[in-house]
Amino acid sequence: MPAPLSIIIPAYNAEDVLPLCLSSLMPGLETGLIREVILVDGGSDDQTRRMAEGAGATVISAPEKGRAAQLRHGFEQARGDWLLFLHADTALSRDWAERVKSHIAERKGKAAAFTLAYRSDHPMAKTVARRANWRARTLGLPYGDQGLLISRKLYDEVGGYPNAPFLEDVEIVRAIGKTRLTILSAEARTDASKYDRDGWRKRSWRNAILVTRYFLGASPEKLAKSYS
């Protein structure tokens, strides 16, 4: 019987963060959980593709620009009954494979995301992560940097990732709904360089304002321009 899990990683010029992401997947290979790792490249001109190929991943090119297009294309190529969408700057904690295996066996098709942590010693890092984890557990709204584990059946049922230029991660978890979503105790340890560069408070407030505007009816297209 084939391993159940296809891991899909959208990436663009990710040579600085990708090795840690890929090495964190080893527990899934050791336990026979992973069927394939698919890196969907968005046009990198660094060593991203070479690194992924060297690690044994299948590397494909996205047909269009944008993370949503990468995620959708990765799904089209995947063969697993379960899918794990994972950002290239996220590394999973060592216990992730055990938690995912249990979830697949026991949760009757529910989707899941990981508990967020930031790879940073900044004093705000734990505070921002704690708020994000509260939002994920209380409101059922994890963002893409927490990963998304979902069965092929449920992915098809909710229509998959929307063809949107921004907040595709929020749209799909809203379609899944809180009652069909679990937050696993294993951690998604995400690169924090953007927060360190922009300022933790400034970037946190900026993200919160953009999401609030989205819930008030602003289009992903308009928000994408504001984000850029």
C-alpha positions, -999 to +999 in steps of 0.1 A: +000+000+000+015+034-010+024+059+017-005+083+022+011+117+023+020+141-005+039+172+007+035+203-015+059+232-010+055+264-030+088+282-032+105+312-048+142+321-042+141+301-010+177+289-009+183+304+026+154+286+043+146+255+022+173+232+036+159+234+071+124+228+058+134+197+038+156+183+066+127+186+090+107+161+069+130+132+077+108+117+104+081+113+078+104+094+055+118+073+084+083+062+093+070+055+058+045+083+060+056+104+030+048+092-006+064+122-023+076+158-018+066+182-045+083+216-047+064+240-070+088+267-081+076+302-089+106+311-111+135+310-088+169+323-100+189+310-070+197+274-059+162+265-048+155+240-076+189+224-073+186+220-035+151+204-038+162+180-065+193+171-044+170+162-015+149+139-037+119+162-042+100+164-074+105+199-088+078+214-111+072+249-123+041+269-116+020+278-147+012+312-133+026+336-108+014+336-072+013+312-043-022+301-049-013+290-084+016+271-070-005+254-044-032+244-069-006+231-094+011+211-067-023+194-058-028+185-095+004+166-095+001+150-061-008+113-058-014+109-020-047+104-003-036+131+022-019+164+014+004+186+035+008+221+021+039+236+037+057+270+032+094+268+022+104+289+052+088+266+078+105+237+095+084+211+115+093+199+149+106+163+153+073+149+165+053+161+135+052+127+117+038+110+148+011+136+152+001+135+116+000+097+115-023+097+145-045+124+130-049+105+098-059+073+117-082+089+142-098+121+130-121+108+103-110+131+075-107+163+094-081+188+083-053+200+106-027+227+110+004+229+133+010+250+164+030+281+153+064+291+166+089+316+152+126+309+147+137+341+166+150+351+200+132+385+198+111+391+230+080+396+208+083+363+190+065+342+216+038+368+221+029+370+184+029+332+181+007+329+212-018+353+196-018+334+163-023+301+181-052+315+200-068+327+167-062+293+152-078+274+180-106+297+190-117+310+156-105+281+134-083+304+114-047+292+111-026+309+084-005+292+058+027+294+078+011+268+101+008+243+073-024+226+061-030+189+064-061+178+045-075+147+029-079+147-009-116+141-003-121+171+019-099+193-004-121+184-034-153+190-013-143+226-003-130+234-038-093+236-030-073+267-028-091+296-046-074+313-076-068+344-056-038+368-055-038+370-017-051+353+015-057+320-002-048+304+031-076+322+049-102+314+023-096+277+023-097+274+061-129+294+061-143+269+036-132+240+057-147+255+089-137+253+125-156+220+132-136+202+106-102+216+116-078+204+143-046+222+156-018+196+162+006+201+191+036+196+168+052+229+158+056+247+125+087+268+132+086+296+108+114+320+097+110+354+113+133+375+092+104+396+078+094+405+113+129+413+123+133+435+093+100+453+095+095+454+132+074+429+152+047+453+163+045+470+129+042+438+109+018+422+133-006+452+132-002+455+094-012+418+090-041+422+114-055+453+095-053+435+062-072+405+075-098+427+092-103+445+059-108+412+042-135+402+067-152+435+061-154+428+024-122+441+007-113+419-022-081+398-022-070+417-054-072+451-036-055+437-005-027+422-025-019+457-038-018+471-003+004+443+009+029+448-019 
